């Protein structure tokens, strides 16, 4: 049976967090600093949202190229 810490670390890993992020979360959990742990989760979430937005920007660039090239071929 997984401990609560193992579940948290597994979920963070699934979310794309690296070893440094997992270790920091583990330290906060083991220190019992729930407020800091929640703030850290939010920080990790913001980082993933920034990555999502950057990926969306790249997809938008590709969509533009597809439309422009298709129009030029008509």
N, CA and C atoms as an extended XYZ file, in Angstrom:
222
Properties=species:S:1:pos:R:3:atomname:S:1:resname:S:1:resid:I:1 pbc="F F F"
N         0.843       -1.188        0.000 N   UNK     1
C         0.000        0.000        0.000 CA  UNK     1
C         0.883        1.245        0.000 C   UNK     1
N         0.574        2.189       -0.906 N   UNK     2
C         1.336        3.415       -1.017 CA  UNK     2
C         1.067        4.353        0.159 C   UNK     2
N         2.120        5.017        0.588 N   UNK     3
C         1.949        6.043        1.614 CA  UNK     3
C         1.453        7.321        0.938 C   UNK     3
N         0.995        8.256        1.739 N   UNK     4
C         0.526        9.534        1.199 CA  UNK     4
C         1.658       10.243        0.448 C   UNK     4
N         2.862       10.202        0.998 N   UNK     5
C         4.007       10.828        0.343 CA  UNK     5
C         4.281       10.181       -1.007 C   UNK     5
N         4.228        8.875       -1.070 N   UNK     6
C         4.457        8.173       -2.339 CA  UNK     6
C         3.408        8.555       -3.376 C   UNK     6
N         2.174        8.707       -2.930 N   UNK     7
C         1.098        9.118       -3.846 CA  UNK     7
C         1.352       10.525       -4.384 C   UNK     7
N         1.760       11.415       -3.500 N   UNK     8
C         2.051       12.793       -3.907 CA  UNK     8
C         3.193       12.818       -4.922 C   UNK     8
N         4.276       12.113       -4.615 N   UNK     9
C         5.438       12.110       -5.498 CA  UNK     9
C         5.104       11.472       -6.847 C   UNK     9
N         4.298       10.436       -6.824 N   UNK    10
C         3.882        9.780       -8.067 CA  UNK    10
C         3.050       10.733       -8.918 C   UNK    10
N         2.150       11.457       -8.269 N   UNK    11
C         1.301       12.402       -8.987 CA  UNK    11
C         2.125       13.536       -9.573 C   UNK    11
N         3.086       14.040       -8.815 N   UNK    12
C         3.956       15.101       -9.322 CA  UNK    12
C         4.774       14.605      -10.514 C   UNK    12
N         5.254       13.389      -10.415 N   UNK    13
C         6.003       12.797      -11.520 CA  UNK    13
C         5.124       12.672      -12.759 C   UNK    13
N         3.897       12.223      -12.571 N   UNK    14
C         2.940       12.120      -13.680 CA  UNK    14
C         2.673       13.492      -14.311 C   UNK    14
N         2.771       14.544      -13.501 N   UNK    15
C         2.537       15.905      -13.979 CA  UNK    15
C         3.761       16.481      -14.680 C   UNK    15
N         4.845       15.708      -14.737 N   UNK    16
C         6.030       16.155      -15.442 CA  UNK    16
C         7.071       16.832      -14.579 C   UNK    16
N         6.916       16.745      -13.276 N   UNK    17
C         7.894       17.351      -12.376 CA  UNK    17
C         9.173       16.520      -12.360 C   UNK    17
N        10.291       17.202      -12.287 N   UNK    18
C        11.591       16.543      -12.273 CA  UNK    18
C        12.024       16.167      -10.868 C   UNK    18
N        13.183       15.531      -10.788 N   UNK    19
C        13.705       15.047       -9.506 CA  UNK    19
C        13.890       16.156       -8.480 C   UNK    19
N        14.363       17.318       -8.920 N   UNK    20
C        14.553       18.435       -7.983 CA  UNK    20
C        13.221       18.876       -7.385 C   UNK    20
N        12.195       18.931       -8.215 N   UNK    21
C        10.871       19.321       -7.738 CA  UNK    21
C        10.299       18.280       -6.789 C   UNK    21
N        10.503       17.004       -7.126 N   UNK    22
C        10.035       15.931       -6.242 CA  UNK    22
C        10.733       16.003       -4.890 C   UNK    22
N        12.018       16.239       -4.910 N   UNK    23
C        12.781       16.303       -3.662 CA  UNK    23
C        12.326       17.479       -2.806 C   UNK    23
N        12.080       18.617       -3.437 N   UNK    24
C        11.629       19.790       -2.677 CA  UNK    24
C        10.265       19.527       -2.037 C   UNK    24
N         9.358       18.929       -2.810 N   UNK    25
C         8.033       18.599       -2.273 CA  UNK    25
C         8.157       17.609       -1.116 C   UNK    25
N         9.046       16.639       -1.263 N   UNK    26
C         9.265       15.656       -0.197 CA  UNK    26
C         9.744       16.331        1.084 C   UNK    26
N        10.661       17.270        0.949 N   UNK    27
C        11.176       17.986        2.122 CA  UNK    27
C        10.067       18.776        2.810 C   UNK    27
N         9.244       19.444        2.029 N   UNK    28
C         8.142       20.218        2.612 CA  UNK    28
C         7.142       19.298        3.306 C   UNK    28
N         6.837       18.171        2.670 N   UNK    29
C         5.902       17.211        3.255 CA  UNK    29
C         6.454       16.679        4.578 C   UNK    29
N         7.708       16.274        4.559 N   UNK    30
C         8.317       15.695        5.758 CA  UNK    30
C         8.461       16.718        6.879 C   UNK    30
N         8.561       17.996        6.511 N   UNK    31
C         8.630       19.059        7.515 CA  UNK    31
C         7.251       19.379        8.081 C   UNK    31
N         6.214       18.845        7.439 N   UNK    32
C         4.852       19.092        7.906 CA  UNK    32
C         4.337       20.472        7.571 C   UNK    32
N         4.982       21.141        6.602 N   UNK    33
C         4.603       22.504        6.228 CA  UNK    33
C         3.580       22.454        5.091 C   UNK    33
N         2.335       22.194        5.460 N   UNK    34
C         1.272       22.020        4.477 CA  UNK    34
C         1.044       23.273        3.648 C   UNK    34
N         1.071       24.435        4.266 N   UNK    35
C         0.860       25.683        3.526 CA  UNK    35
C         1.935       25.879        2.473 C   UNK    35
N         3.184       25.649        2.842 N   UNK    36
C         4.280       25.794        1.884 CA  UNK    36
C         4.180       24.743        0.784 C   UNK    36
N         3.721       23.557        1.137 N   UNK    37
C         3.571       22.494        0.149 CA  UNK    37
C         2.501       22.872       -0.878 C   UNK    37
N         1.406       23.419       -0.424 N   UNK    38
C         0.345       23.854       -1.334 CA  UNK    38
C         0.837       24.990       -2.227 C   UNK    38
N         1.578       25.944       -1.652 N   UNK    39
C         2.152       27.023       -2.460 CA  UNK    39
C         3.094       26.448       -3.516 C   UNK    39
N         3.855       25.431       -3.139 N   UNK    40
C         4.783       24.812       -4.081 CA  UNK    40
C         4.027       24.087       -5.194 C   UNK    40
N         2.952       23.403       -4.850 N   UNK    41
C         2.115       22.760       -5.872 CA  UNK    41
C         1.610       23.809       -6.864 C   UNK    41
N         1.190       24.952       -6.347 N   UNK    42
C         0.696       26.026       -7.212 CA  UNK    42
C         1.808       26.561       -8.120 C   UNK    42
N         3.006       26.668       -7.576 N   UNK    43
C         4.154       27.107       -8.373 CA  UNK    43
C         4.423       26.108       -9.498 C   UNK    43
N         4.379       24.828       -9.175 N   UNK    44
C         4.577       23.781      -10.188 CA  UNK    44
C         3.482       23.857      -11.247 C   UNK    44
N         2.269       24.111      -10.811 N   UNK    45
C         1.146       24.233      -11.750 CA  UNK    45
C         1.357       25.406      -12.696 C   UNK    45
N         1.787       26.531      -12.162 N   UNK    46
C         2.041       27.708      -13.001 CA  UNK    46
C         3.112       27.414      -14.039 C   UNK    46
N         4.136       26.689      -13.627 N   UNK    47
C         5.199       26.319      -14.567 CA  UNK    47
C         4.635       25.461      -15.697 C   UNK    47
N         3.791       24.499      -15.360 N   UNK    48
C         3.188       23.642      -16.386 CA  UNK    48
C         2.255       24.438      -17.291 C   UNK    48
N         1.548       25.419      -16.729 N   UNK    49
C         0.678       26.268      -17.544 CA  UNK    49
C         1.512       27.106      -18.509 C   UNK    49
N         2.654       27.614      -18.060 N   UNK    50
C         3.538       28.359      -18.953 CA  UNK    50
C         4.020       27.467      -20.093 C   UNK    50
N         4.345       26.225      -19.776 N   UNK    51
C         4.770       25.275      -20.806 CA  UNK    51
C         3.629       25.007      -21.789 C   UNK    51
N         2.426       24.882      -21.266 N   UNK    52
C         1.255       24.665      -22.110 CA  UNK    52
C         1.047       25.834      -23.063 C   UNK    52
N         1.147       27.045      -22.549 N   UNK    53
C         0.960       28.231      -23.377 CA  UNK    53
C         2.044       28.324      -24.443 C   UNK    53
N         3.261       27.984      -24.096 N   UNK    54
C         4.354       28.002      -25.077 CA  UNK    54
C         4.103       26.956      -26.167 C   UNK    54
N         3.633       25.788      -25.786 N   UNK    55
C         3.301       24.760      -26.782 CA  UNK    55
C         2.170       25.229      -27.677 C   UNK    55
N         1.170       25.896      -27.104 N   UNK    56
C         0.052       26.412      -27.897 CA  UNK    56
C         0.537       27.457      -28.894 C   UNK    56
N         1.461       28.302      -28.477 N   UNK    57
C         2.020       29.319      -29.375 CA  UNK    57
C         2.711       28.645      -30.563 C   UNK    57
N         3.439       27.573      -30.308 N   UNK    58
C         4.128       26.844      -31.377 CA  UNK    58
C         3.130       26.198      -32.334 C   UNK    58
N         2.064       25.627      -31.784 N   UNK    59
C         1.021       25.032      -32.625 CA  UNK    59
C         0.356       26.113      -33.478 C   UNK    59
N         0.107       27.275      -32.891 N   UNK    60
C        -0.487       28.384      -33.642 CA  UNK    60
C         0.409       28.787      -34.812 C   UNK    60
N         1.723       28.801      -34.601 N   UNK    61
C         2.661       29.121      -35.689 CA  UNK    61
C         2.549       28.094      -36.814 C   UNK    61
N         2.467       26.841      -36.453 N   UNK    62
C         2.330       25.784      -37.464 CA  UNK    62
C         0.998       25.890      -38.198 C   UNK    62
N        -0.069       26.187      -37.474 N   UNK    63
C        -1.378       26.377      -38.109 CA  UNK    63
C        -1.322       27.512      -39.129 C   UNK    63
N        -0.639       28.593      -38.756 N   UNK    64
C        -0.488       29.722      -39.667 CA  UNK    64
C         0.240       29.294      -40.936 C   UNK    64
N         1.338       28.544      -40.778 N   UNK    65
C         2.091       28.077      -41.950 CA  UNK    65
C         1.248       27.170      -42.831 C   UNK    65
N         0.471       26.322      -42.219 N   UNK    66
C        -0.399       25.416      -42.989 CA  UNK    66
C        -1.405       26.221      -43.806 C   UNK    66
N        -2.075       27.180      -43.162 N   UNK    67
C        -3.071       28.001      -43.871 CA  UNK    67
C        -2.421       28.818      -44.989 C   UNK    67
N        -1.287       29.435      -44.690 N   UNK    68
C        -0.612       30.276      -45.678 CA  UNK    68
C        -0.134       29.440      -46.872 C   UNK    68
N         0.441       28.292      -46.606 N   UNK    69
C         0.936       27.447      -47.687 CA  UNK    69
C        -0.223       26.891      -48.519 C   UNK    69
N        -1.294       26.473      -47.859 N   UNK    70
C        -2.462       25.959      -48.582 CA  UNK    70
C        -3.061       27.053      -49.460 C   UNK    70
N        -3.122       28.274      -48.952 N   UNK    71
C        -3.675       29.394      -49.730 CA  UNK    71
C        -2.776       29.713      -50.923 C   UNK    71
N        -1.476       29.659      -50.734 N   UNK    72
C        -0.531       29.950      -51.816 CA  UNK    72
C        -0.596       28.931      -52.922 C   UNK    72
N        -1.028       27.700      -52.599 N   UNK    73
C        -1.081       26.617      -53.589 CA  UNK    73
C        -2.368       26.667      -54.410 C   UNK    73
N        -3.329       27.492      -54.025 N   UNK    74
C        -4.609       27.561      -54.730 CA  UNK    74
C        -4.507       28.387      -55.992 C   UNK    74
